[in-house]
Amino acid sequence: VTLVSKARQCLYHLMQLRKFRVSLRILQSFYSGAVESNLSRNISIWFGNNSAQDRKALQRVVRLAERTTETTLAPLQDLYTRRCRSRASNIMGHPFHPSNGLFQLL
């Protein structure tokens, strides 16, 4: 199952919640817990190797979620940057991590 189809499956549930008129706060929470977590899973690996067509399809999922939750959500590029920085800081924070030597302070 592709990442786009998994994200769309989660969007279906988000839209069902919207149809049941739950609060926007709950919708945003569900988005960050279900949809965004699926998108951010291994994003540091797959994002650089994705085609423009795949990125466009994933960005459409994010835009649909924006309309559903009535908020502005971070684009995929920002999510990718945030996750890479977080992963790098975690590696630098653990001196015994095998990749720790790859990071040097400038």
HELIX and SHEET records of a PDB file:
HELIX    1   1 LEU A    3  LYS A   19  1                                  17    
HELIX    2   2 LEU A   24  PHE A   30  1                                   7    
HELIX    3   3 TYR A   31  VAL A   35  3                                   5    
HELIX    4   4 GLU A   36  SER A   40  1                                   5    
HELIX    5   5 ILE A   43  TRP A   46  1                                   4    
HELIX    6   6 PHE A   47  ASN A   49  5                                   3    
HELIX    7   7 ALA A   52  THR A   69  1                                  18    
HELIX    8   8 LEU A   76  GLY A   93  1                                  18    
HELIX    9   9 ASN A  100  LEU A  102  5                                   3    
END                                                                             
